[in-house]
Amino acid sequence: MTQKTLIIINPNASQTVTDGIKAAVDPLRVNGTAIRCLTLTSGPPAIENQMQADLTIAPMLRLAAAQDDAAGYVIACFGDPGLHALRDQTDLPVVGIQEAAVMTALTLGQRFGVIAILPASIPRHLRAFGAMGVLDRLAGDRALGLGVAELANPERSLHAMIGTGRKLRDEDGANVLIMGCAGMAHYRTAVEDATGLPVVEPCQAAAAMALGQITLGLSHKGNTHA
């Protein structure tokens, strides 16, 4: 019998980002469900605006459909491109990292702050937070001014992330932080140590949520154990 697998799809073409996601979710490989992280090689090198996000949806749906051993899916882009389309395509659990990160943050603090990559990302975030009905819990959404590729520079990225996290804490009143890009995965512990706040890494939050749904047989279309 083929082992059922949680499929985590990075919708951009960066294998470096996918490797970071894989490392971030490694601590969750303990509950009996395998985890496989995939790169959408036909996607853009980075997803930094709405157009790039939307163009990944159709190929991402095809990649998801090709995974015969899937027990559930995580869309590993902060913005959750194709989240509802993939939920239309499958009865299996489907979790987006942005939605999961916000829901997790709400259990860890009263007001959450988001460390975004570029200013152009913030309107996408605010539209999503508005749709979720959580704008009154948002302390702030601040951009680093760094693109996804630039996040691979640890010295520059970590300095910017810590500074932004402290501004969200001290100036905006955030008491929990969300890392607003899958490419930030390996910086969580350092940012948490430097700010003294809980930091939600969205791929971890989404994978944990998806694994829980798989274990319990939960899905947007009813009981998957039926």
N, C-alpha and C positions, 0 to 999 in steps of 0.2 A: 504494500500500500504506500502511495506517494505521500510524504510528509507535507502537511499543509503549511503554507508560508505566508508571512506578512510581507507584502511587496511595498517597498518604499521607493517612490519614483522622484528623482531629481529632474525637473523639467528643463533645466539648462544643460548645455553640453560640457560643462566643466567636471572632469573626473576628479579634480582636486576637491571640489565641493562635495561630491559624492563620497569620497574617501573620508572627509570630515564628518559627514552624516553617519557613515558606518561606525566610525570610532565613537561617536556620541551615543549611539544606541546599543553599543556592545554590552553595557551593564544589564540590558533588558533581555539578554538571550538566556534566560533561566527558567522560563515557564513552560517549555515544551513546544512552543511554536517557533519554527525557524523564521529568520528575518533575512530578506535579500534586498540589497540596495541597487537600484538601476539608474543609469544615466540615459536621458533622452538625447541621443547623439545628434539627432536632427534639430534639436532646439538651439536657441541663441547661446552665445558664450556666457551671457549673463541676462537676467531678467530684471530690468531696472525701470520699466514703464508699463503702462497698461497694454499698449499694442504688442510688445514682446510677450507679455503674459498670455494674451488672448491667442496669439499665433501658435502657442504650444499645445492648445487644447486637443485638436483633432489627432495629431501624432501621439500625444500622451494616452488618449483613449485607445488607440490601436495597440500601443505597447502594453497597456493594462490587460486588454482582451487576450493577448497572446500568452499570458501567464496561467497555464493550465492548473498549477498547484496553488493558486492564490487562496488564502483564507480571509484576506482583507487587504486594504490599500491605505497608504499614506501619500498625500501629495506634498512633497517637500519643497515648497516655494512659499515664502511669506506673501500672501495675497491669494493663495488657494485657487489658482487658475484651474478651471474645469471641475471644481468640487461637485457642483450640482449635476453637471453632465455625467460624471462618472457614477454618481449615485443613481442616475437614470439608467445607466448601462448595466449595473450589477445589483444583485441582492446582498452582496457581501458588505461588511463594514467599510466605510470610506471616511477617512479623517483628514482634514486639512491642517497644516501646522499653525496657520494664523489663528484659526478658530480654536484649536486645542490650547494654544499658548494663552490666549485671553481667558478661556474658561479655567485653566489651571491657575493663572495669576489671581483671579478673583477669589480663589480659596486661600491665597497666601498673604493678601494685603487688601486694604480698602481702596487704594488708588494706584493704578499701574502706569508706568512710564515705558515708552518704546524707544529703543535705540535703532533708528532707521539707517539706511545706507546713504541715500541721496534725497535732496528736497523733493524731487519728483515722485518719490515713493509715498510721501505723506498723504496726499489726497486719496490714493488708493486705500491706504490704511483707514482713513477717516470715513470713507464710504462704507467699508466693511464694518467698522465699529458702530456706525450709525444703524446699519441693518441689523446688527446683533443687539442693539438697544443698550450699549454699555458706555456711551459717551460721557455719562455723568460719573463714571468710575475712572475715566482717563485723566491722569495728571498732566501728561505731555507726550509729544512725539517729536523727537529731535534727531536731525540727520547728522551723520558723521562727515558727509561730503566725500565719501570714498565709494568707488564702485565695487562690484563683487570681486573682480580680479585683484583689486588693491588690498582686499582683506587678507590675501595670502602673505602680505608683509607683516609679520607679527609685531615688530617694534612700533611701526607707525599705527597699525590698527588698534593694538591694545592700549596705547596711550590715548588715542581718540575715543575709544569706547569707555575707558575709565573716566575721562573728563566729561563725556556726555552723560554717563550714568550718575556722576556726582551732581551735575546741573539738574538732572531730572529729580534727584533726591532733595537737593538743597533749595533750588529755585522754584520747582514745580510741585514739590510735596509728594513725590512718588514714594511708596514704601514697598514696592515690588517692581522689578524690571523685567522687560521682555526683550530678548535679542531678536531684532526685526529682519533677520536674513538667515537662511540655512548655512551660508558661508561663514557665519560667526561661531559655529558649533564648538570649536576647540578653545574658545576664550571664556567660557562660562565661569569656571572656577576662579580665574584670576580677577574677573570683574566682580564676582561675588565677594571675594576677599577684600578688594580695594574699596568697595562701596558699603560693605556691611549689610547689604540688602539681599533678600532671596532673588535669584536670577533664573528666569524660565528660559531654557533652551527649547525652541519650538519643536524640533524634530524629536527630542526626547519626550516632550509632553504628548505629541501626537502618537508616537509609537506606543507609549504606555497606555493611552486611551484606547487605541485600536486593539492592542493585545487584551485589554480587559473586555472589550466588546466581543472579541473572538472567543475568549474563554467562557463568557456568559451566554453566548449565542444571541447577542443583541445586534440589531441592524435597523436602518431606517425603513426597511420593508418588512419588519417583523422578525420572528424567531428563526435564525438560520440553522437551528438544530432540527427543524421540522423535516 
